[in-house]
Amino acid sequence: MTTVSHPDDIFWMRRALALAESVLFTTAPNPRVGCVIVRDGRVLGEGATQPPGGPHAEIRALRDAQARHEPVEGATMYVTLEPCSHFGRTPPCVDAVLAAKPARVVVAIGDPNPLVNGQGLARLRDAGIQVVTGVCAEEALAINVGFISRMSRSLPWVWMKMAASLDGRSALHNGMSQWITGAEARADGHHWRARSCVVLTGMGTVLKDDPQLNVRGLETPRQPRKAVVDGRFEIPEGARLFDGAEVIVFTAREDAAKAARLADKNARVVVLPGQAPDRVDLPAMMRWFAQEQFNEVHVEAGAGLSGALVAAGCVDELLLYLAPVLLGDAAGMVRLPMLEHLDAAQRYEFIDAARLGADMRLRARVPGAWRQLAQRVALPADA
């Protein structure tokens, strides 16, 4: 439920969201949070959550106000996520907020972490501080969808990036696919790589393209980790992705000697056999990611793995780049079983369309997955 008791609440919350967006690449596995402290239309202090172990957004904003010699008592604090109420790497933020004595705290969404989950706001209300919730909730959820998913479903949020022609073709039959889309679309794809915790591909892509799976052409203080689904454990030990960065190889076959050699290349082998021979258990892989505190998974794979992930219900969002070209008889984006009825089709809802140079980027979500998270972070309005 959304409650806006002051006409400026949306304006200031969007400033806090911009601060959260500014740390998009750095806070994982923690959430991206922004905080702005305001009195009479003037910023007293502001800040965003720092990398793990560093201060959270509320602490940064309070310290900023202190550095400006601005008293916070009686002011309004805008926070994009419910202040934490537990000891982790840092003390509870709600203690610092209570000590600062703001008159109002405006929060976009709740924190479904079982250690928080409304307790922070309850403490503020008990102290007589007015709490307003649900301001810009959809935007706040979009920034932290992976964290919210992991805390709510014990699963990461998974998007699958694909580049294709207008007729849905992703490569020629001889394997040529570079480049269907233009430079602007490819640069945008690297932005999505950079915000993810891990870039996931399959063995077909490794054998065909020998990809690096890293972020290029974009400044980022940390690279996402790399992961490969390799049911038969055939990955070449000289593959380019073994560049010293951490690589996770999911396989269905045990080979202790090869696993040991790959460990010397900073690769971690995870054996997760599925029901079919030489197939990785894909839902178990997603649960593994969540247990290891991966918030967002970025998939760039061929039609085989892409189709298997969709069929297994592992994909929450599609990130589709369409080029204004027709390729005709060529390879498709996703390999799925033939359907007998349209009712059996996997359906999505479009949420965004953007032009990138000559190309278009379409985003589509599984509606139920998003609604589940939106309900989980909704907070009751202040009474």
N, C-alpha and C positions, 0 to 999 in steps of 0.2 A: 504494500500500500504506500502511496506517495503522499507526503505531507510537506507543503512548502508554506511556512508561516511568514516569510518575508520575501518581497519581490526580488531581492538580490541573491537569494540562495543559489539559484541555478548558475548565475554568473560566477560566483566565487567557487562553487563546486567544480565548474569546468576549469577554473584555474588550477585547482588541486589535481584534477584529472590530467592536465597537461604536465604537471610535475611528476605524476605517476608514470606517464608515458615517457618522460625523459630518462627513466631508469629501466626501460623495457628490457634491456639486454643484460642487466647486472645483478638482479636480486635473487634469482632462482637458487634454491627451491622456495625461498620466501616470496610473499606476494609483493607486487609493485604498488606502493602506496604514496599518495601525496597529501600534504596538509598545509592549509593556509589559515592564519589567525588574523582576524579583521575587527576593527572598531571604527564606527562612523565612516565606512567606505574607504578606510585606509589600511593597508597591509602592515601588521606589526611584526610578523615573522612568517616564514614559510620554509618547507623542506620536503625532501623525498627520501624514502628508505634507501639505505646504503647496502653494499654487498653483505652477505651473511657474516654475522659477528659485529657489524657496524650498527649505529643507531637507526631506529625506525623513524618514520616521517614525523610523528608527533614530537619526538625528542629533538629532531633537527629544527623544526619550526620554533619550538620553545627556546632553544639555544640561539637561534637567529634573532628572536625577539629580545633576548637578554643582551646580545651583542649590540643591538640597536638602542638599548636602554629604554625599551618599551614595556611597561607593565601590562600583563595579560589579564589580570583579574577583571571580570565583567565583560570580557570580549566574546566574540563568536569564533569557534574553531570549526573549520571544514575539513573532514577526513574522508578519503575515498573508501576506506574499509574500517569496520568496527575496531576500536583500539584493543590491543591484546591485553589479557588479564592474567597471564601466566608467566612464569620464569622459563625462558629458553636460553639462547645465547646471550640475551639481554634481559634486564628486569621488565616487569609489566609496564606498558606505556600508560595504562589507565591510572597508575599511581601518580605519575608525573602530571597527567592532566588534572587529576583531582587537586594536587598541590597547587597548580596554577590558578584554580578557581575561575574558569570561564563561566559566563552566564548561560551560554548555549553551546551545544556540540551538534553539528549537522553531519550526518553520516550517510554515505551513498548506499552501502550494502553491508549485511552482516558477515561475520567470519564463521564459516561452518566447522572450523577446527574444533573438535570436541573439548579442547582446553579453553576455548573462548565461548563461541556459540551463545551470544546474548549476555554473558556474564559481565563483560565490560560495560555495556550500556546500562545494565541493571545497577551497577555500582554508581554510575554517574547520576542516574535518576534518584537513587537512594540519598545521594548527597545534595539533592535539590537543584541539580543542573538540568535545564531544559534540553531534551534530546529530540531532534528531528531526524527522521529516517526516510530512505527511499528517494533521495534527490539524485537524479541522473543515474539511476540504478542500472539501466541497460548498458550505458557507456562504461560504468565501473566494472560490471561483470565481464565485458569484452576484454578489458585490459588484463583481468586476472582469471580468465576462464580456465586455464590449466590448473592453477592452484585450487580454485573452487571445485573443479572436477575431481581432483585428487582427494580433497578433504571430504567431498560429498559422496563420491561413487567408488573410491579407492581405484580410480582409473585416471590416466592422463587424458587431456583433450587432444584428439588426433585430427589433424587436417592433412589432406592428400593433395599435393600440387601436381597439376598436369598441364601440358602445353599441347595444343592440337589445332588442326585446321577447322574450317567452318563445318566440314562434314565429319568431324570427330576422329580424324586420323592423327596418330602421334608419331609415326615413323614410316618410311618406305619399307618394302619387304626385304630390301637388302640391309636394313638396319639404320640407314641414314636418318638422323633426326635433328642434326645441328646445322642451322638453327631454323626451326619453324617460326618462332616469334622473334621480335626485335630486341634491341639492347635495353629499351625502357622496361619491357616486361621481364627480361632476365634480371635486371637490377632490382625490380620489385620482389622477385622471387628470393633474392638473397636477403632482403629485409626480413622476409618471413622465416628464412633459415636462421637468421641471427637472433630472432626473438625466441626460437624454440630451444628446448633442452637437448634435443637429439635429432639428427637427420637419419632417417631409416630408408634403406634400399634393399634390393634383392640381388641374388647371385647373377641373374641374367644381366642386370645393369652393370655389375662389376666386370663380368666377362666381356660385355659388348663395348662399354665406354671407358672402363678403368677410371672411374671418377675420383675426385679428391674429397668430395662431400663437405667442403669447408665454405666459409663465407668469404667472398672476394668482392672488391670494388666498393666496400662499405666499412667504415670505421666501427669496430666493435671491440670492447675491452676483453671479451672472452669468446672463444669459438664453441659452438654446440658440439656435443660429443657425436660420434658416428656409430651407426649400427647396421648390420647386414643380416638378413634372413638367408641362411645357407643350410638347407635341410641335410644335404649329403656331405657337408663339411669339405667342400671342394675349393674353397677360396684360395687363390694363388698367394703364396707367402711374400711375393714381391709386388703385390698390388699397391698402387699409388696412395691409397687411403691409409696405409701403414706408414705415416710420416712422423711418428713420435707422439701424436695426439692419441687420446684414448679411443679405442675401437671396441665395440661389443659385437661378438659374433654369436648369433642364435642358431643352433643346429639341433638335429635329431640324432646325430651319431656321436659316439664316444671315440676320441682318439687322443689319449693322454700325451703322447709324444708330440703331436702337432700342436696341441693346446699349449704345451710348455714352450715350444719354439715361438708361438705367437705371443705368449706372455712377455717374451724378451722384446717384442715390438710394441709393448703397452696395449696388447689386446686381451680382452677378457672373453672367454668362451663360456656360454650358457647353454646347457643341454636341456631342451624342452620338447621331447618327442610328442607328436600328435597321434591321432588314432590311425592315420594312414602312414604307410612306410615312408621314411625320409621326409616327413612333413613336420614342420615346427607347429606347436600348439600356439596359434596366434593370440587367442584371448588370454592364455596364460602369460604370454610375452607382455601384453599390455598390463596385466596385474603386476608383473615383475617390475616394469617401469615405475609404476606408482609406489611400490614398496621401496624402490631405490630413490624415491623423491624426484622423479622426472615429472614435471608439470605438463609440458607441451611436446608432442611428437610431430615432426614434420616428415611426411612420407614423399619420397620421389623415387618411384619404382616403375618397372615395366607393367604391361597389361596383366601378366600372370599374378604377381604378388598383389597388385592393386585390386584385382578382382577378388582374390582370396580374402583380403582384408575387408572389403565391402561385404562379401558373402558371410563372413564371420561376425559382422556387426561391430567391427573395430574402428570404423571411420565416422567421425562426428561432423566433419566439414569438408567441402570440396573447394579447392582454390584452382580455378580453371582459367588458363590464358588461351584465348582464341585469336588466331591469326586470320586475316581476310584472304584466305587462299583455299582452294579445293585440291585435295590430293588424290581423290578417287580410290582406286584399288590399292589400299595400303593398310598398315597395322592399326588397330583400334586402340583406344585409351585403356579400356578395362575388359578383361576376359571373364565373362559370367556365364553360368549355365543358361541354356535356352529356356524361355518361359512359355508356358501354355496359356496363361491368362495374365492380363494387365494388372489384376489385383495383386499379383505376386511381386510386382516391380518395387525396387527400393526407391522411395520418394524423398525429395528434399524440398526446401523452400529457399528461394532466392532472397538474399539479404543485402546484396550490394553489387553494383556494376560500375566499373571505372575504365576510362580510356587511357591507355598507356602507349604513347606513340601511335603507331598504326594498329595496335592490338587492343583487345578488350580483356579485362579481368572480371570474371564472374565468381561470386562467392555464394555457396549454398550450404545450408545446414540440415541435419536431421532434426526436425522440429521437436520431437519428444525429448531429445537430449538437452537442448537449450532450455526448454520449459522446466525440466526437472531442476536444473541448476538455478534458474531464476526464482523458482519457488523456495529453493533451499536457502537463498541469501536474503529473501524478503524479510523485513522486520516490521513488527507492529508499530503503528503510528503512536506518537506521544499522546498520552491521554490528557 
